[in-house]
Structure formats: C-alpha cells, structure tokens
Amino acid sequence: MATDPALDRRALLGLGAMAMAAPTLARAQAPAASPFEVMDLWPGKPPGGEKVTVTEQVILRRPGGNPNDTAFLNVTKPWLMMRRPAKPNGAAILMIPGGGYIRVAVSKAGGPIDAWIADRGVTAFVMDYRLPADGWAAGPDVALQDAQRAIRLIRANAAKWGLDPERIAVTGFSAGGHVAARLATRFGVETYAPIDAADRLSTRPAAAGLFYPVITMTAPHAHGSSLKSLLGAAPTEAQRLAVSAEHDIPADAPPTFIAAAADDKVVAMENSLMMFQALRAKKIASELHVFESGGHGFGLTGPAGVAMPWPALLDAFLKRHGLYA
C-alpha cells in the first residue's frame, strides 16, 4: 500500500525530535527513591545479651538460589524493614516471617507479600528477630520482645511516616505466626524494661493475620523444632502452657484472621483450629480458612503455582475491621 511521503517525513522528524529530547529528559529526572528503608530495632545492644556468644550469619535458603532469598541465623542485631507504598493510606502491617525458631527466613529486599501489601496503599514492615536458643536472658520471650519493640517503633514514628498509630496490624507466618499470635494476645505483658520514649506506647495491634501458624506447645500438636528451640528437650507442662498462644487470651484481643492448608505436613492444621476456638470462646472477632491444599509456607500462590484465595479474603477482613478503606 502506498504511503504519503509528507506523512513519512513528519513521522521521521517527530521520531528524531523524540530521540534528541530523550537524553535531556533522562538528565532532568531524579533517580527514583528506594521504597525500602532498613533500621535497627534497638538503639544499642538488644536487652539480655550478657551470655550470648553466637555470631550472626546470613545464608541463602536454597544453595545457588535467588540471592535475595535469605535466612538469618543466630540473630544478634534484629532489624525492621519498611516498604513504602506509592499511595499510602495511613495503615501499616508488621510482617513476622517464620523459620521454626531455628532461623528467620527473611530478606532486606522484600518479597511478593509485602509488595502486595504496599499495592493496597498499606505501609509494609518486615522484621528480623532474635532466637530463643541463642542464650538471651528472655529465653522463649526474646522474639516477643523484638515484636513489641517493632510495633512501638512504628507507632513512635507514625507522624513522620504518615501513619495512623491506631491502624497498625500484624501478620505472621509459621513460627512467625506464633510470634504474631503472642504479640496479639500478650500486649498487656511487659517483656523488657523501657529504654526510650517509644517503650511507653502500646503493643496491641489493630488486627492480626496468622498463616499456617505455630500456636500450641502442648501435645500432640506442638511443632517439634519450635518447641525444642523455645523450651529445650524436656519442658514441663507449665512451661508449655506459658508459651502456647491459645492460652490466656485477653477479652480485648484484636480481630484475627487465620489461614492454613489441610495438607500441611510441617505444622499441624489443628494449631489454627485451636487458636480459632480459643478466640471464639472469648468472643473475639475472628475468621478461619482451611484450604484443601497449599501445604506449608504458601504465599500468594501455592506449591503448584496456583493462586491462593487468601489475599482477597484478608483484604476484605482488614477493610471490614477498619484498617483501610
């Protein structure tokens, strides 16, 4: 088909003008600010480390795998990573990853779930935390100390970061679900002596999301490695109950969303059932989803790459309870 030479000339002139303008535009644009900011949880050494002799390590979760897919062992300097959304709505979610209390499966470069949170306008915070078998004075409460400190830091900086201090939720995954469940039910317990003004603030989250969580330390459904790391090889029944998240739930515990898979072969799905039943007994607004498949550790997709239904369900739950519109 014939073309109009005049149109061809105009098109070429236009492309030439764009080509000449492009370097000028590139020079004029400032580099995009990173959406990530990483900060230490504690201003100095964390509390209770007088007998700690371990050396912190960072490893790849899978040898030769993604360099951002990391795990932290023998944590001595826990941190908090903030991922800012493009259009913040004032809400925040603190994410607590798992690792069986042997390691913390976390990356300072973020991941799909905190990206999904930020897409909703919610500021995502991902925390690293200390592990109970490393000699910390707080023993089984050491990760809870870090979680309490993390939510206090978020509240203390709410004005600077454009957040509503009353709209901060927590989510936890696997053993991180145990930390999150304890944060959501032990906010009345002071686990460390205050060190600054942030420690005068509340540790109660506005809502909680627990995913394939470790909950109980009682037989027969306790997760073996979490139990051993928390309490050693031969804990008493009283010690088990003291760190079982389904026990002693306060009447003002936050609304709680729980999701697990029936085919989870790592953490018994009964952990989720026990937490839901305990919340329901105290008339705490709560929601439980047990999916037919998904295994342990599912994210936005399951093991076969099939999209999981929980994101839409959690989104609706958090909106219903006022975390964001």
C-alpha positions in Angstrom: 0.0 0.0 0.0 1.3 3.5 -1.0 2.2 5.9 1.8 2.2 9.7 1.8 5.8 11.0 1.6 4.8 14.1 3.6 3.5 11.9 6.4 6.7 9.8 6.3 8.8 12.9 6.6 6.8 14.3 9.5 7.0 10.9 11.3 10.7 10.8 10.8 11.1 14.3 12.1 8.9 13.5 15.1 11.0 10.4 15.9 14.2 12.5 15.5 12.9 15.1 17.9 12.0 12.5 20.4 15.4 10.9 20.1 17.1 14.2 20.7 14.8 15.1 23.6 15.2 11.7 25.4 18.7 12.4 26.8 17.5 15.8 28.1 14.5 14.2 29.8 16.7 11.5 31.3 19.1 14.1 32.7 16.2 16.1 34.2 14.6 13.2 36.0 16.0 12.5 39.5 16.6 8.8 40.3 13.6 7.1 41.9 13.8 6.8 45.6 14.1 3.3 47.0 10.8 2.0 48.5 12.9 0.2 51.2 14.3 1.5 54.4 16.0 -0.8 57.0 16.5 0.2 60.6 17.8 -1.4 63.8 15.1 -2.4 66.3 17.2 -1.4 69.3 19.4 1.8 69.7 22.3 -0.2 71.1 22.7 -3.9 72.0 19.4 -5.7 72.5 18.4 -6.5 76.1 19.5 -9.6 77.9 22.5 -10.5 75.8 25.1 -10.8 78.5 25.6 -14.5 77.9 25.1 -14.5 74.2 28.2 -15.7 72.3 26.8 -16.7 68.9 27.9 -15.0 65.7 25.1 -13.8 63.3 25.0 -15.4 59.9 23.1 -14.8 56.6 22.7 -17.7 54.2 20.8 -18.5 51.1 17.7 -20.5 51.8 18.5 -22.7 48.8 22.1 -23.1 47.7 22.6 -21.4 44.3 19.1 -19.8 44.5 17.9 -16.3 44.4 20.4 -14.0 46.2 17.5 -12.2 47.9 16.0 -15.4 49.3 17.9 -15.4 52.5 17.7 -16.6 56.1 19.3 -15.2 59.2 20.8 -17.5 61.9 22.0 -16.6 65.4 20.5 -13.1 65.1 22.2 -10.6 67.3 21.1 -7.4 65.7 17.4 -7.6 64.7 16.1 -5.1 62.3 12.9 -3.7 60.7 12.5 -3.1 57.0 9.9 -0.6 55.8 8.4 -0.8 52.3 6.5 2.4 51.4 3.5 2.3 49.1 3.2 4.6 46.1 0.0 6.0 47.5 -0.1 5.5 51.3 -3.4 5.3 53.1 -2.1 5.7 56.6 -2.4 2.0 57.6 0.5 -0.3 58.3 1.1 -4.1 58.6 4.0 -5.6 60.6 5.1 -8.9 58.9 6.8 -11.6 61.0 8.4 -14.4 59.0 9.0 -18.0 60.1 11.9 -20.4 60.3 11.0 -22.8 63.1 12.8 -20.6 65.7 16.0 -22.0 64.2 16.5 -19.3 61.7 14.5 -16.3 60.3 13.6 -16.7 56.6 13.7 -13.0 55.7 15.2 -10.6 53.2 16.0 -6.9 53.4 15.0 -6.7 49.7 11.4 -7.5 50.3 9.2 -10.1 48.6 5.8 -10.7 46.9 3.7 -10.5 50.0 5.0 -7.1 51.3 4.7 -5.9 47.7 1.1 -7.0 47.6 0.5 -5.1 50.9 2.1 -2.0 49.6 -0.1 -2.2 46.4 -3.1 -1.7 48.8 -1.6 1.6 50.0 -0.6 0.0 53.3 3.0 0.6 54.5 4.6 -2.9 55.0 7.1 -3.6 57.7 9.1 -6.8 57.8 11.0 -7.7 60.9 14.0 -9.9 61.7 14.1 -11.2 65.3 16.3 -13.0 67.8 16.1 -16.7 68.5 15.4 -18.3 71.9 18.1 -21.0 71.8 21.0 -18.4 71.5 21.4 -17.6 75.2 19.2 -14.5 75.6 18.0 -13.8 79.1 14.4 -13.6 78.0 14.5 -17.2 76.7 11.3 -18.1 75.0 10.1 -14.5 75.1 13.0 -13.0 73.2 11.2 -12.9 69.8 8.2 -11.4 71.5 10.5 -8.6 72.9 11.5 -7.8 69.4 7.9 -7.8 68.1 6.8 -5.5 70.9 9.7 -3.2 70.2 8.9 -3.2 66.4 5.2 -2.2 66.8 6.3 0.5 69.3 8.8 1.9 66.8 6.2 2.1 64.1 3.8 3.9 66.5 6.6 6.2 67.7 7.4 7.3 64.1 3.8 7.3 62.8 3.7 11.1 62.3 7.0 11.1 60.4 5.9 8.2 58.2 2.4 9.4 57.6 0.7 6.6 59.5 -2.2 6.3 61.8 -0.9 4.8 65.1 -4.3 3.1 65.7 -4.2 1.3 62.3 -1.3 -1.0 62.6 -1.9 -4.7 62.1 0.4 -7.7 62.4 0.8 -10.8 60.2 2.9 -13.9 61.0 3.8 -17.0 59.1 4.6 -20.4 60.5 6.8 -19.8 63.6 6.4 -16.1 62.9 2.7 -16.8 63.3 3.4 -17.9 66.9 5.3 -14.6 67.5 2.4 -12.6 65.9 -0.2 -14.5 67.9 1.6 -13.8 71.1 2.0 -10.2 70.2 -1.8 -10.0 69.6 -2.5 -11.7 73.0 0.3 -10.7 75.3 0.2 -6.9 74.8 -0.5 -6.5 78.5 2.8 -8.2 79.4 5.9 -6.0 79.6 8.7 -8.3 78.4 11.6 -5.8 78.8 12.5 -2.7 80.7 11.8 0.6 78.8 14.8 2.1 77.2 13.3 5.2 75.5 10.0 7.1 74.9 8.8 4.6 72.3 8.6 1.9 75.0 5.8 3.9 76.7 3.5 3.1 73.7 1.0 0.3 73.4 2.0 -3.0 71.7 -1.6 -4.1 70.8 -2.1 -4.5 67.1 -5.4 -3.3 65.5 -5.8 -6.7 63.8 -3.8 -9.9 63.3 -3.3 -12.3 60.4 -1.9 -15.8 61.2 -0.8 -18.0 58.3 -0.2 -21.8 58.8 0.8 -20.7 62.3 2.6 -22.5 65.1 0.3 -21.9 68.0 0.4 -24.5 70.7 3.3 -26.1 72.6 1.1 -28.8 74.1 0.9 -32.4 72.9 0.1 -33.8 70.4 0.1 -30.8 68.0 3.2 -28.8 69.0 5.6 -28.2 66.2 8.7 -30.2 67.3 11.6 -27.9 66.3 9.8 -24.8 67.6 9.1 -26.5 70.9 12.7 -27.6 71.3 14.1 -24.2 70.4 11.8 -22.4 72.7 11.9 -24.7 75.8 14.6 -27.3 75.4 14.3 -31.1 75.3 12.2 -31.7 78.4 9.9 -28.8 79.2 7.3 -29.0 81.9 3.6 -28.8 81.2 3.5 -25.3 82.9 6.3 -24.1 80.6 4.5 -25.4 77.6 1.3 -23.7 78.5 3.1 -20.4 79.3 4.1 -20.1 75.6 1.0 -21.6 74.0 -0.7 -18.7 72.2 -4.2 -20.2 72.6 -4.0 -19.9 76.4 -4.9 -16.8 78.4 -6.4 -14.8 75.6 -7.5 -11.4 76.8 -11.0 -10.2 76.3 -9.7 -7.2 74.2 -7.6 -9.3 71.8 -7.7 -7.8 68.3 -9.8 -9.2 65.4 -7.9 -12.2 64.0 -7.7 -13.8 60.5 -6.3 -17.4 60.3 -5.4 -19.3 57.2 -3.9 -22.8 56.8 -4.0 -25.8 54.5 -5.4 -29.2 55.3 -2.4 -30.9 53.7 0.2 -29.1 55.8 2.7 -31.7 56.8 5.0 -29.4 58.8 2.7 -27.6 61.3 -0.5 -29.5 62.1 -3.5 -27.6 60.9 -5.0 -28.2 64.4 -2.9 -25.3 65.6 -5.1 -23.0 63.6 -8.2 -24.7 64.8 -7.1 -24.4 68.4 -6.4 -20.6 68.1 -9.8 -20.0 66.4 -11.7 -21.9 69.0 -9.9 -20.1 71.8 -10.7 -16.7 70.2 -14.3 -17.7 69.6 -14.6 -18.7 73.3 -13.6 -15.2 74.2 -16.0 -13.7 71.6 -13.1 -12.1 69.7 -14.0 -11.3 66.1 -12.1 -14.0 64.1 -12.2 -15.8 60.8 -10.7 -19.2 59.9 -10.0 -20.5 56.4 -8.6 -24.1 55.9 -7.8 -24.7 52.3 -7.9 -28.2 50.8 -4.4 -27.9 49.5 -1.5 -25.5 49.8 0.9 -27.3 52.0 3.1 -25.3 54.4 4.6 -22.0 53.5 2.3 -20.9 50.8 2.4 -17.3 49.7 0.3 -15.6 47.0 0.5 -18.9 45.2 0.6 -22.5 46.4 3.2 -25.1 45.6 1.9 -25.8 42.1 1.9 -22.1 41.3 -1.9 -21.8 41.6 -3.1 -18.5 43.0 -4.2 -18.9 46.6 -7.6 -17.3 47.7 -6.4 -15.8 51.0 -5.3 -12.3 49.7 -8.8 -11.3 48.8 -10.2 -12.8 52.0 -7.6 -11.0 54.2 -8.2 -7.8 52.2 -11.9 -7.9 52.9 -11.4 -8.8 56.6 -9.0 -5.9 57.2 -11.3 -3.5 55.4 -14.2 -4.7 57.5 -12.3 -4.1 60.7 -11.3 -0.5 59.6 -7.6 -0.9 58.8 -8.1 0.7 55.4 -11.0 1.5 53.1 
